[in-house]
Amino acid sequence: MTSTTSSLDDFPGTAPAPAVRPDRRWAGVALAAAVLGFYGAATLVYERLQLFLDAGHRTSCDINSWLSCGTVMRTPQAEAFGFPNPFIGIVAYAVVAVIAAAVLAGARFAAWYWWCVQIGVTLGWAFVLWLWWQTTFEINALCLYCMLVWVVQTVLFAHTTARNLEAGVLPAPAALRRAGGAWAWFASAVLLVLVFGTVFVRFAGVILPA
């Protein structure tokens, strides 16, 4: 008597549901980060245009003397490359959103492409760190929409690095590659605690009541 039990391998047209790949996990986080980052950058561009039209314009995040987008926007650091920094964010986050949407739709990219994504995201995060230093220790004022960009760029950097480690794009020991997806959120949290912890200490004198 022959067994009637068969596996999916017996049917060429049938395959088990694919496991969630690290690039698809990355894409979900990256798309959300890109949308939030684009919103923050677009809002800053709008407010900058209002300042251009009316030098006395009060921006939507001018809350007090130290939490003021208008103060930050009027500094040379706000135009590091000769034009308002948020224009960079609009283009960069639009590109990230397109890549993330393509991955969610099933697109797969070569390792060199992911290297380009990694380099771009890392340079963006380095620029964010420079802006954080400038606003915290040189300008002595903070911008709410800028801080939103700090958050999303940090999360994007951590998850892009984790994705590329897990997928083998970045060389790393096997144990680190396997743990990539697990530590991405933890790394994001640690980096943000360091960034905003420094901000809190720096502005503690005006944040905390006397």
MDTraj code that builds the backbone (N, CA, C; nanometers):
import mdtraj as md
import numpy as np

residues = "MET THR SER THR THR SER SER LEU ASP ASP PHE PRO GLY THR ALA PRO ALA PRO ALA VAL ARG PRO ASP ARG ARG TRP ALA GLY VAL ALA LEU ALA ALA ALA VAL LEU GLY PHE TYR GLY ALA ALA THR LEU VAL TYR GLU ARG LEU GLN LEU PHE LEU ASP ALA GLY HIS ARG THR SER CYS ASP ILE ASN SER TRP LEU SER CYS GLY THR VAL MET ARG THR PRO GLN ALA GLU ALA PHE GLY PHE PRO ASN PRO PHE ILE GLY ILE VAL ALA TYR ALA VAL VAL ALA VAL ILE ALA ALA ALA VAL LEU ALA GLY ALA ARG PHE ALA ALA TRP TYR TRP TRP CYS VAL GLN ILE GLY VAL THR LEU GLY TRP ALA PHE VAL LEU TRP LEU TRP TRP GLN THR THR PHE GLU ILE ASN ALA LEU CYS LEU TYR CYS MET LEU VAL TRP VAL VAL GLN THR VAL LEU PHE ALA HIS THR THR ALA ARG ASN LEU GLU ALA GLY VAL LEU PRO ALA PRO ALA ALA LEU ARG ARG ALA GLY GLY ALA TRP ALA TRP PHE ALA SER ALA VAL LEU LEU VAL LEU VAL PHE GLY THR VAL PHE VAL ARG PHE ALA GLY VAL ILE LEU PRO ALA".split()
xyz = np.array([
    [0.0863, -0.1196, 0.0000],
    [0.0000, 0.0000, 0.0000],
    [0.0897, 0.1244, 0.0000],
    [0.0703, 0.2120, -0.0904],
    [0.1540, 0.3303, -0.0997],
    [0.0926, 0.4444, -0.0195],
    [0.1813, 0.5294, 0.0301],
    [0.1353, 0.6433, 0.1094],
    [0.0824, 0.7519, 0.0182],
    [-0.0224, 0.8132, 0.0635],
    [-0.0817, 0.9239, -0.0141],
    [-0.0287, 1.0587, 0.0335],
    [0.0577, 1.0539, 0.1364],
    [0.1108, 1.1791, 0.1904],
    [0.2103, 1.2394, 0.0924],
    [0.1960, 1.3662, 0.0651],
    [0.2875, 1.4336, -0.0272],
    [0.3272, 1.5684, 0.0318],
    [0.4367, 1.6191, -0.0141],
    [0.4838, 1.7498, 0.0327],
    [0.4666, 1.8515, -0.0776],
    [0.4883, 1.9776, -0.0390],
    [0.4760, 2.0839, -0.1371],
    [0.5799, 2.0702, -0.2467],
    [0.6925, 2.0000, -0.2158],
    [0.7966, 1.9838, -0.3155],
    [0.7507, 1.8980, -0.4321],
    [0.6435, 1.8173, -0.4127],
    [0.5946, 1.7309, -0.5191],
    [0.5204, 1.8085, -0.6256],
    [0.4862, 1.9327, -0.5986],
    [0.4088, 2.0125, -0.6926],
    [0.4914, 2.1351, -0.7319],
    [0.5447, 2.1357, -0.8526],
    [0.6339, 2.2449, -0.8936],
    [0.5704, 2.3828, -0.8841],
    [0.4416, 2.3932, -0.8997],
    [0.3759, 2.5234, -0.8992],
    [0.3402, 2.5734, -0.7614],
    [0.3721, 2.4953, -0.6581],
    [0.3351, 2.5321, -0.5226],
    [0.4605, 2.5554, -0.4401],
    [0.4597, 2.6583, -0.3616],
    [0.5754, 2.6887, -0.2767],
    [0.5248, 2.7432, -0.1454],
    [0.5979, 2.7160, -0.0364],
    [0.5571, 2.7711, 0.0927],
    [0.5681, 2.9229, 0.0921],
    [0.4903, 2.9869, 0.1792],
    [0.4944, 3.1335, 0.1866],
    [0.6338, 3.1781, 0.2244],
    [0.6907, 3.2759, 0.1546],
    [0.8264, 3.3199, 0.1842],
    [0.8354, 3.3879, 0.3197],
    [0.9485, 3.3704, 0.3851],
    [0.9701, 3.4364, 0.5129],
    [0.9897, 3.5854, 0.4884],
    [0.9649, 3.6645, 0.5927],
    [0.9828, 3.8083, 0.5799],
    [1.1317, 3.8369, 0.5660],
    [1.1721, 3.8965, 0.4586],
    [1.3125, 3.9244, 0.4339],
    [1.3517, 4.0529, 0.5064],
    [1.4836, 4.0651, 0.5394],
    [1.5262, 4.1862, 0.6103],
    [1.5008, 4.3133, 0.5310],
    [1.5045, 4.3041, 0.3965],
    [1.4806, 4.4254, 0.3189],
    [1.3359, 4.4702, 0.3274],
    [1.2411, 4.3780, 0.3419],
    [1.1008, 4.4167, 0.3552],
    [1.0746, 4.4762, 0.4936],
    [1.1382, 4.4238, 0.5954],
    [1.1248, 4.4852, 0.7275],
    [1.1809, 4.6264, 0.7256],
    [1.2950, 4.6400, 0.6601],
    [1.3555, 4.7726, 0.6487],
    [1.2621, 4.8675, 0.5757],
    [1.2005, 4.8188, 0.4696],
    [1.1174, 4.9051, 0.3860],
    [1.0012, 4.9650, 0.4640],
    [0.9396, 4.8875, 0.5514],
    [0.8283, 4.9395, 0.6305],
    [0.8715, 5.0539, 0.7201],
    [0.9848, 5.0344, 0.7883],
    [1.0369, 5.1396, 0.8760],
    [1.0825, 5.2594, 0.7934],
    [1.1523, 5.2326, 0.6825],
    [1.2061, 5.3403, 0.6002],
    [1.0953, 5.4245, 0.5387],
    [0.9876, 5.3610, 0.4970],
    [0.8780, 5.4368, 0.4367],
    [0.8143, 5.5295, 0.5392],
    [0.7916, 5.4789, 0.6604],
    [0.7344, 5.5636, 0.7658],
    [0.8295, 5.6782, 0.8010],
    [0.9592, 5.6471, 0.8123],
    [1.0571, 5.7504, 0.8443],
    [1.0644, 5.8554, 0.7339],
    [1.0599, 5.8102, 0.6083],
    [1.0684, 5.9026, 0.4955],
    [0.9482, 5.9960, 0.4904],
    [0.8300, 5.9433, 0.5191],
    [0.7097, 6.0274, 0.5185],
    [0.7190, 6.1340, 0.6270],
    [0.7610, 6.0938, 0.7473],
    [0.7735, 6.1902, 0.8573],
    [0.8846, 6.2913, 0.8284],
    [0.9966, 6.2420, 0.7752],
    [1.1062, 6.3313, 0.7425],
    [1.0684, 6.4307, 0.6336],
    [0.9947, 6.3828, 0.5342],
    [0.9501, 6.4715, 0.4261],
    [0.8554, 6.5778, 0.4816],
    [0.7684, 6.5372, 0.5727],
    [0.6761, 6.6335, 0.6343],
    [0.7539, 6.7414, 0.7091],
    [0.8527, 6.6997, 0.7888],
    [0.9316, 6.7963, 0.8636],
    [1.0077, 6.8904, 0.7721],
    [1.0705, 6.8352, 0.6672],
    [1.1477, 6.9180, 0.5745],
    [1.0568, 7.0125, 0.4960],
    [0.9421, 6.9614, 0.4502],
    [0.8496, 7.0450, 0.3731],
    [0.7947, 7.1586, 0.4582],
    [0.7657, 7.1313, 0.5845],
    [0.7163, 7.2361, 0.6737],
    [0.8218, 7.3434, 0.6951],
    [0.9473, 7.3016, 0.7094],
    [1.0558, 7.3975, 0.7255],
    [1.0744, 7.4821, 0.5998],
    [1.0599, 7.4207, 0.4830],
    [1.0694, 7.4968, 0.3581],
    [0.9582, 7.6008, 0.3514],
    [0.8383, 7.5610, 0.3882],
    [0.7255, 7.6548, 0.3884],
    [0.7531, 7.7721, 0.4822],
    [0.7983, 7.7413, 0.6029],
    [0.8248, 7.8469, 0.7001],
    [0.9395, 7.9369, 0.6533],
    [1.0381, 7.8767, 0.5866],
    [1.1501, 7.9574, 0.5360],
    [1.1026, 8.0525, 0.4261],
    [1.0135, 8.0072, 0.3420],
    [0.9584, 8.0936, 0.2375],
    [0.8787, 8.2077, 0.2986],
    [0.8067, 8.1803, 0.4068],
    [0.7320, 8.2856, 0.4741],
    [0.8256, 8.3906, 0.5332],
    [0.9391, 8.3454, 0.5849],
    [1.0373, 8.4394, 0.6379],
    [1.0987, 8.5234, 0.5258],
    [1.1140, 8.4608, 0.4094],
    [1.1680, 8.5340, 0.2950],
    [1.0711, 8.6440, 0.2509],
    [0.9422, 8.6120, 0.2565],
    [0.8411, 8.7098, 0.2156],
    [0.8168, 8.8155, 0.3228],
    [0.8320, 8.7757, 0.4480],
    [0.8061, 8.8667, 0.5597],
    [0.9099, 8.8407, 0.6680],
    [1.0077, 8.9292, 0.6795],
    [1.1172, 8.9102, 0.7746],
    [1.0675, 8.9010, 0.9184],
    [0.9498, 8.9544, 0.9460],
    [0.8956, 8.9502, 1.0813],
    [0.8027, 8.8333, 1.1063],
    [0.7937, 8.7409, 1.0112],
    [0.7027, 8.6269, 1.0250],
    [0.7364, 8.5437, 1.1482],
    [0.6341, 8.5031, 1.2212],
    [0.6513, 8.4145, 1.3374],
    [0.6157, 8.2732, 1.2942],
    [0.7109, 8.1839, 1.2979],
    [0.6875, 8.0474, 1.2499],
    [0.5975, 7.9700, 1.3458],
    [0.5442, 7.8602, 1.2969],
    [0.4510, 7.7793, 1.3763],
    [0.5171, 7.7128, 1.4951],
    [0.6499, 7.7094, 1.4969],
    [0.7177, 7.6484, 1.6122],
    [0.8041, 7.7496, 1.6873],
    [0.7699, 7.8763, 1.6761],
    [0.8323, 7.9780, 1.7615],
    [0.7569, 7.9811, 1.8934],
    [0.8064, 7.9051, 1.9892],
    [0.7357, 7.8892, 2.1163],
    [0.7915, 7.9833, 2.2221],
    [0.9230, 7.9902, 2.2306],
    [0.9868, 8.0820, 2.3255],
    [1.1260, 8.1152, 2.2739],
    [1.2095, 8.1737, 2.3589],
    [1.3401, 8.2215, 2.3137],
    [1.4352, 8.1085, 2.2753],
    [1.4202, 7.9909, 2.3369],
    [1.5142, 7.8812, 2.3089],
    [1.4531, 7.7713, 2.2234],
    [1.3205, 7.7710, 2.2075],
    [1.2535, 7.6736, 2.1209],
    [1.1896, 7.7518, 2.0068],
    [1.2711, 7.7802, 1.9048],
    [1.2284, 7.8725, 1.8008],
    [1.2893, 7.8344, 1.6658],
    [1.2051, 7.7877, 1.5748],
    [1.2522, 7.7552, 1.4404],
    [1.3005, 7.8800, 1.3687],
    [1.2322, 7.9919, 1.3923],
    [1.2698, 8.1161, 1.3267],
    [1.4115, 8.1582, 1.3601],
    [1.4500, 8.1429, 1.4851],
    [1.5869, 8.1776, 1.5256],
    [1.6880, 8.0912, 1.4525],
    [1.6613, 7.9623, 1.4460],
    [1.7530, 7.8699, 1.3794],
    [1.7604, 7.8988, 1.2299],
    [1.6458, 7.9267, 1.1676],
    [1.6415, 7.9497, 1.0232],
    [1.7175, 8.0738, 0.9797],
    [1.7339, 8.1687, 1.0701],
    [1.8005, 8.2943, 1.0344],
    [1.9523, 8.2866, 1.0485],
    [2.0056, 8.1706, 1.0811],
    [2.1503, 8.1555, 1.1010],
    [2.2175, 8.1039, 0.9738],
    [2.3485, 8.1266, 0.9589],
    [2.4216, 8.0730, 0.8427],
    [2.4183, 7.9205, 0.8360],
    [2.4142, 7.8544, 0.9527],
    [2.4116, 7.7082, 0.9543],
    [2.2873, 7.6520, 0.8864],
    [2.1805, 7.7312, 0.8790],
    [2.0565, 7.6851, 0.8161],
    [2.0681, 7.6788, 0.6644],
    [2.1770, 7.7346, 0.6115],
    [2.2030, 7.7291, 0.4675],
    [2.3465, 7.6842, 0.4461],
    [2.3771, 7.5647, 0.4914],
    [2.5144, 7.5140, 0.4922],
    [2.5757, 7.5054, 0.3534],
    [2.4932, 7.4840, 0.2510],
    [2.5431, 7.4697, 0.1138],
    [2.4984, 7.5841, 0.0228],
    [2.4583, 7.6941, 0.0851],
    [2.4180, 7.8093, 0.0062],
    [2.2693, 7.8180, -0.0215],
    [2.1929, 7.7224, 0.0240],
    [2.0471, 7.7230, 0.0108],
    [1.9900, 7.6564, 0.1352],
    [1.8618, 7.6777, 0.1666],
    [1.8041, 7.6213, 0.2898],
    [1.8225, 7.4704, 0.2996],
    [1.8724, 7.4250, 0.4134],
    [1.8970, 7.2822, 0.4347],
    [1.7756, 7.1927, 0.4096],
    [1.6529, 7.2370, 0.4433],
    [1.5373, 7.1475, 0.4247],
    [1.5152, 7.1023, 0.2801],
    [1.5676, 7.1771, 0.1820],
    [1.5539, 7.1314, 0.0439],
    [1.6247, 6.9980, 0.0240],
    [1.7341, 6.9784, 0.0960],
    [1.8051, 6.8507, 0.0893],
    [1.7145, 6.7395, 0.1424],
    [1.6475, 6.7690, 0.2542],
    [1.5592, 6.6692, 0.3141],
    [1.4444, 6.6312, 0.2234],
    [1.3858, 6.7289, 0.1555],
    [1.2739, 6.6995, 0.0662],
    [1.3157, 6.6001, -0.0417],
    [1.4310, 6.6261, -0.1049],
    [1.4782, 6.5370, -0.2114],
    [1.5182, 6.4014, -0.1548],
    [1.5965, 6.4022, -0.0463],
    [1.6485, 6.2772, 0.0095],
    [1.5370, 6.1858, 0.0590],
    [1.4396, 6.2413, 0.1316],
    [1.3328, 6.1564, 0.1849],
    [1.2376, 6.1093, 0.0755],
    [1.2232, 6.1871, -0.0300],
    [1.1434, 6.1409, -0.1438],
    [1.2103, 6.0199, -0.2089],
    [1.3429, 6.0247, -0.2217],
    [1.4165, 5.9117, -0.2797],
    [1.4030, 5.7882, -0.1917],
    [1.4189, 5.8052, -0.0606],
    [1.4065, 5.6918, 0.0320],
    [1.2663, 5.6320, 0.0251],
    [1.1645, 5.7170, 0.0172],
    [1.0266, 5.6684, 0.0093],
    [1.0046, 5.5861, -0.1165],
    [1.0604, 5.6302, -0.2284],
    [1.0464, 5.5555, -0.3541],
    [1.1153, 5.4195, -0.3438],
    [1.2357, 5.4164, -0.2880],
    [1.3080, 5.2902, -0.2723],
    [1.2306, 5.1955, -0.1818],
    [1.1813, 5.2467, -0.0682],
    [1.1070, 5.1640, 0.0264],
    [0.9799, 5.1094, -0.0367],
    [0.9075, 5.1936, -0.1109],
    [0.7854, 5.1471, -0.1765],
    [0.8164, 5.0404, -0.2807],
    [0.9264, 5.0564, -0.3517],
    [0.9656, 4.9568, -0.4518],
    [0.9967, 4.8227, -0.3860],
    [1.0664, 4.8261, -0.2725],
    [1.0984, 4.7024, -0.2013],
    [0.9710, 4.6343, -0.1517],
    [0.8794, 4.7132, -0.0971],
    [0.7525, 4.6555, -0.0503],
    [0.6733, 4.5953, -0.1656],
    [0.6925, 4.6492, -0.2859],
    [0.6220, 4.5967, -0.4037],
    [0.6906, 4.4729, -0.4607],
    [0.8053, 4.4365, -0.4053],
    [0.8728, 4.3149, -0.4497],
    [1.0044, 4.3364, -0.5205],
    [1.0471, 4.4607, -0.5345],
    [1.1741, 4.4869, -0.6026],
    [1.2908, 4.4385, -0.5173],
    [1.3948, 4.3908, -0.5848],
    [1.5163, 4.3476, -0.5170],
    [1.6343, 4.4154, -0.5841],
    [1.7262, 4.4631, -0.5039],
    [1.8382, 4.5400, -0.5562],
    [1.9703, 4.4693, -0.5287],
    [2.0675, 4.4987, -0.6130],
    [2.2008, 4.4400, -0.5989],
    [2.2713, 4.4986, -0.4768],
    [2.3776, 4.4298, -0.4350],
    [2.4519, 4.4734, -0.3161],
    [2.5088, 4.6137, -0.3336],
    [2.5559, 4.6456, -0.4542],
    [2.6145, 4.7791, -0.4753],
    [2.5095, 4.8888, -0.4540],
    [2.3827, 4.8575, -0.4886],
    [2.2759, 4.9544, -0.4705],
    [2.2528, 4.9799, -0.3227],
    [2.2548, 4.8722, -0.2427],
    [2.2374, 4.8876, -0.0988],
    [2.3565, 4.9603, -0.0366],
    [2.4754, 4.9431, -0.0956],
    [2.5899, 5.0208, -0.0504],
    [2.5644, 5.1697, -0.0726],
    [2.5073, 5.2053, -0.1865],
    [2.4748, 5.3458, -0.2153],
    [2.3729, 5.3987, -0.1149],
    [2.2713, 5.3168, -0.0846],
    [2.1715, 5.3575, 0.0140],
    [2.2372, 5.3789, 0.1502],
    [2.3253, 5.2862, 0.1878],
    [2.3943, 5.2963, 0.3162],
    [2.4787, 5.4239, 0.3242],
    [2.5527, 5.4519, 0.2184],
    [2.6368, 5.5719, 0.2173],
    [2.5508, 5.6979, 0.2267],
    [2.4430, 5.7025, 0.1492],
    [2.3556, 5.8189, 0.1524],
    [2.2938, 5.8412, 0.2883],
    [2.2428, 5.7346, 0.3495],
    [2.1795, 5.7458, 0.4816],
    [2.2821, 5.7848, 0.5874],
    [2.4020, 5.7290, 0.5775],
    [2.5066, 5.7606, 0.6754],
    [2.5505, 5.9061, 0.6640],
    [2.5673, 5.9554, 0.5415],
    [2.6016, 6.0964, 0.5232],
    [2.4906, 6.1872, 0.5765],
    [2.3648, 6.1458, 0.5543],
    [2.2528, 6.2229, 0.6074],
    [2.2546, 6.2285, 0.7581],
    [2.2884, 6.1171, 0.8210],
    [2.2927, 6.1144, 0.9669],
    [2.4093, 6.1982, 1.0193],
    [2.5233, 6.1935, 0.9480],
    [2.6369, 6.2771, 0.9881],
    [2.6003, 6.4249, 0.9798],
    [2.5252, 6.4620, 0.8777],
    [2.4814, 6.6010, 0.8635],
    [2.3869, 6.6390, 0.9765],
    [2.2990, 6.5471, 1.0139],
    [2.2073, 6.5703, 1.1256],
    [2.2861, 6.5912, 1.2554],
    [2.3906, 6.5115, 1.2764],
    [2.4724, 6.5284, 1.3967],
    [2.5397, 6.6653, 1.3976],
    [2.5851, 6.7107, 1.2814],
    [2.6453, 6.8435, 1.2739],
    [2.5424, 6.9512, 1.3084],
    [2.4216, 6.9370, 1.2542],
    [2.3160, 7.0333, 1.2838],
    [2.2787, 7.0288, 1.4314],
    [2.2746, 6.9104, 1.4896],
    [2.2463, 6.8970, 1.6333],
    [2.3510, 6.9724, 1.7150],
    [2.4780, 6.9576, 1.6786],
    [2.5851, 7.0253, 1.7512],
    [2.5726, 7.1770, 1.7365],
    [2.5439, 7.2208, 1.6154],
    [2.5343, 7.3639, 1.5901],
    [2.4185, 7.4278, 1.6667],
    [2.3017, 7.3652, 1.6617],
    [2.1868, 7.4239, 1.7306],
    [2.2017, 7.4183, 1.8820],
    [2.2641, 7.3115, 1.9311],
    [2.2742, 7.2922, 2.0757],
    [2.3835, 7.3772, 2.1389],
    [2.4982, 7.3883, 2.0710],
    [2.6132, 7.4535, 2.1338],
    [2.6564, 7.5846, 2.0678],
    [2.6095, 7.6128, 1.9472],
    [2.6498, 7.7361, 1.8798],
    [2.5328, 7.8346, 1.8680],
    [2.4191, 7.7873, 1.8173],
    [2.3032, 7.8740, 1.7981],
    [2.2293, 7.8968, 1.9293],
    [2.2315, 7.7968, 2.0164],
    [2.1640, 7.8025, 2.1464],
    [2.0129, 7.8179, 2.1326],
    [1.9577, 7.7513, 2.0321],
    [1.8126, 7.7477, 2.0132],
    [1.7780, 7.6184, 1.9423],
    [1.6560, 7.5716, 1.9620],
    [1.6126, 7.4443, 1.9055],
    [1.4962, 7.4650, 1.8102],
    [1.4813, 7.3719, 1.7190],
    [1.3745, 7.3762, 1.6188],
    [1.2983, 7.2440, 1.6243],
    [1.1683, 7.2507, 1.6504],
    [1.0892, 7.1290, 1.6665],
    [1.0925, 7.0413, 1.5414],
    [1.0743, 7.1010, 1.4248],
    [1.0724, 7.0214, 1.3020],
    [1.2110, 6.9660, 1.2709],
    [1.3149, 7.0396, 1.3092],
    [1.4506, 6.9877, 1.2930],
    [1.4693, 6.8641, 1.3805],
    [1.4163, 6.8698, 1.5027],
    [1.4313, 6.7563, 1.5933],
    [1.3538, 6.6349, 1.5438],
    [1.2418, 6.6571, 1.4749],
    [1.1702, 6.5462, 1.4123],
    [1.2605, 6.4786, 1.3093],
    [1.3322, 6.5585, 1.2315],
    [1.4252, 6.5029, 1.1326],
    [1.5390, 6.4288, 1.2021],
    [1.5876, 6.4797, 1.3156],
    [1.6907, 6.4083, 1.3906],
    [1.6430, 6.2680, 1.4258],
    [1.5198, 6.2581, 1.4722],
    [1.4660, 6.1285, 1.5149],
    [1.4556, 6.0321, 1.3971],
    [1.3906, 6.0759, 1.2889],
    [1.3666, 5.9832, 1.1779],
    [1.4977, 5.9453, 1.1092],
    [1.5934, 6.0383, 1.1034],
    [1.7204, 6.0045, 1.0375],
    [1.8008, 5.9064, 1.1215],
    [1.7936, 5.9196, 1.2526],
    [1.8619, 5.8249, 1.3409],
    [1.8016, 5.6857, 1.3277],
    [1.6694, 5.6772, 1.3275],
    [1.6017, 5.5477, 1.3098],
    [1.6348, 5.4890, 1.1731],
    [1.6340, 5.5720, 1.0710],
    [1.6648, 5.5253, 0.9357],
    [1.8077, 5.4745, 0.9270],
    [1.9007, 5.5447, 0.9886],
    [2.0404, 5.5018, 0.9876],
    [2.0577, 5.3666, 1.0565],
    [1.9994, 5.3520, 1.1757],
    [2.0140, 5.2280, 1.2513],
    [1.9530, 5.1097, 1.1762],
    [1.8356, 5.1286, 1.1175],
    [1.7686, 5.0180, 1.0498],
    [1.8325, 4.9856, 0.9146],
    [1.8846, 5.0854, 0.8471],
    [1.9545, 5.0584, 0.7210],
    [2.0821, 4.9795, 0.7480],
    [2.1556, 5.0195, 0.8509],
    [2.2773, 4.9474, 0.8879],
    [2.2445, 4.8047, 0.9295],
    [2.1395, 4.7882, 1.0106],
    [2.0994, 4.6547, 1.0549],
    [2.0581, 4.5678, 0.9368],
    [1.9808, 4.6253, 0.8438],
    [1.9371, 4.5504, 0.7255],
    [2.0561, 4.5028, 0.6439],
    [2.1529, 4.5921, 0.6240],
    [2.2680, 4.5569, 0.5414],
    [2.3623, 4.4598, 0.6109],
    [2.3673, 4.4646, 0.7420],
    [2.4428, 4.3629, 0.8156],
    [2.3742, 4.2273, 0.8042],
    [2.2442, 4.2260, 0.8272],
    [2.1685, 4.1009, 0.8253],
    [2.1691, 4.0367, 0.6869],
    [2.1667, 4.1190, 0.5825],
    [2.1638, 4.0668, 0.4465],
    [2.3024, 4.0356, 0.3920],
    [2.4062, 4.0655, 0.4692],
    [2.5412, 4.0345, 0.4256],
    [2.6038, 4.1383, 0.3353],
    [2.5399, 4.2537, 0.3207],
    [2.5978, 4.3606, 0.2383],
    [2.7203, 4.4185, 0.3079],
    [2.7080, 4.4452, 0.4382],
    [2.8205, 4.4924, 0.5170],
    [2.8896, 4.3730, 0.5811],
    [3.0204, 4.3638, 0.5706],
    [3.0913, 4.2502, 0.6311],
    [3.0835, 4.2551, 0.7826],
    [3.0505, 4.1426, 0.8429],
    [3.0382, 4.1357, 0.9887],
    [3.0366, 3.9891, 1.0306],
    [3.0709, 3.9599, 1.1574],
    [3.0620, 3.8229, 1.2069],
    [2.9193, 3.7696, 1.1965],
    [2.9058, 3.6390, 1.1850],
    [2.7747, 3.5777, 1.1671],
    [2.6799, 3.6111, 1.2819],
    [2.7318, 3.6138, 1.4039],
    [2.6463, 3.6430, 1.5200],
    [2.5875, 3.7831, 1.5102],
    [2.6687, 3.8786, 1.4660],
    [2.6201, 4.0155, 1.4526],
    [2.5184, 4.0255, 1.3403],
    [2.5406, 3.9533, 1.2316],
    [2.4462, 3.9543, 1.1209],
    [2.3106, 3.8991, 1.1645],
    [2.3124, 3.7905, 1.2409],
    [2.1857, 3.7297, 1.2850],
    [2.1107, 3.8215, 1.3803],
    [2.1831, 3.9012, 1.4571],
    [2.1195, 3.9876, 1.5573],
    [2.0820, 4.1235, 1.5011],
    [2.1126, 4.1481, 1.3731],
    [2.0918, 4.2803, 1.3163],
    [1.9521, 4.3343, 1.3345],
    [1.8521, 4.2551, 1.2967],
    [1.7145, 4.3011, 1.3064],
    [1.6700, 4.3254, 1.4492],
    [1.7287, 4.2511, 1.5439],
    [1.6858, 4.2617, 1.6828],
    [1.7394, 4.3881, 1.7496],
    [1.8605, 4.4305, 1.7102],
    [1.9198, 4.5432, 1.7825],
    [1.8920, 4.6785, 1.7178],
    [1.8259, 4.6813, 1.6033],
    [1.8056, 4.8084, 1.5332],
    [1.7293, 4.9095, 1.6185],
    [1.6178, 4.8675, 1.6775],
    [1.5402, 4.9607, 1.7598],
    [1.6154, 4.9992, 1.8863],
    [1.6888, 4.9024, 1.9437],
    [1.7672, 4.9329, 2.0637],
    [1.8749, 5.0354, 2.0317],
    [1.9443, 5.0173, 1.9181],
    [2.0479, 5.1122, 1.8782],
    [1.9881, 5.2503, 1.8530],
    [1.8705, 5.2544, 1.7897],
    [1.8023, 5.3815, 1.7662],
    [1.7748, 5.4521, 1.8985],
    [1.7233, 5.3768, 1.9951],
    [1.6889, 5.4346, 2.1248],
    [1.8125, 5.4880, 2.1963],
    [1.9214, 5.4120, 2.1936],
    [2.0442, 5.4555, 2.2608],
    [2.0969, 5.5845, 2.1983],
    [2.1018, 5.5892, 2.0657],
    [2.1511, 5.7088, 1.9972],
    [2.0640, 5.8308, 2.0271],
    [1.9325, 5.8114, 2.0291],
    [1.8423, 5.9231, 2.0548],
    [1.8504, 5.9695, 2.2001],
    [1.8712, 5.8760, 2.2917],
    [1.8893, 5.9140, 2.4320],
    [2.0146, 5.9998, 2.4473],
    [2.1207, 5.9623, 2.3776],
    [2.2440, 6.0415, 2.3836],
    [2.2230, 6.1816, 2.3260],
    [2.1558, 6.1883, 2.2109],
    [2.1338, 6.3166, 2.1454],
    [2.0454, 6.4075, 2.2304],
    [1.9284, 6.3561, 2.2700],
    [1.8339, 6.4397, 2.3429],
    [1.8715, 6.4555, 2.4896],
    [1.9478, 6.3586, 2.5424],
    [1.9987, 6.3756, 2.6778],
    [2.0948, 6.4928, 2.6848],
    [2.1785, 6.5059, 2.5825],
    [2.2707, 6.6189, 2.5753],
    [2.1936, 6.7504, 2.5625],
    [2.0898, 6.7499, 2.4792],
    [2.0068, 6.8689, 2.4631],
    [1.9432, 6.9076, 2.5968],
    [1.8931, 6.8085, 2.6688],
    [1.8275, 6.8363, 2.7970],
    [1.9257, 6.8968, 2.8968],
    [2.0457, 6.8380, 2.9024],
    [2.1469, 6.8912, 2.9954],
    [2.1861, 7.0325, 2.9563],
    [2.2034, 7.0532, 2.8257],
    [2.2460, 7.1854, 2.7784],
    [2.1419, 7.2932, 2.8086],
    [2.0140, 7.2593, 2.7959],
    [1.9082, 7.3586, 2.8151],
    [1.8346, 7.3401, 2.9476],
    [1.8919, 7.2652, 3.0380],
    [1.8255, 7.2374, 3.1645],
    [1.7919, 7.3653, 3.2407],
    [1.8769, 7.4653, 3.2272],
    [1.8553, 7.5895, 3.2999],
    [1.7284, 7.6620, 3.2601],
    [1.6844, 7.6440, 3.1347],
    [1.5611, 7.7099, 3.0901],
    [1.4425, 7.6140, 3.0836],
    [1.4715, 7.4835, 3.0756],
    [1.3632, 7.3856, 3.0708],
    [1.3037, 7.3626, 3.2094],
    [1.3901, 7.3438, 3.3063],
    [1.3434, 7.3153, 3.4421],
    [1.3080, 7.4450, 3.5141],
    [1.2002, 7.4416, 3.5904],
    [1.1612, 7.5616, 3.6661],
    [1.2645, 7.5932, 3.7731],
    [1.2803, 7.7190, 3.7974],
    [1.3804, 7.7621, 3.8979],
    [1.3350, 7.7227, 4.0373],
])
top = md.Topology()
chain = top.add_chain()
for i, resn in enumerate(residues, 1):
    res = top.add_residue(resn, chain, resSeq=i)
    for name in ("N", "CA", "C"):
        top.add_atom(name, md.element.get_by_symbol(name[0]), res)
traj = md.Trajectory(xyz[None], top)
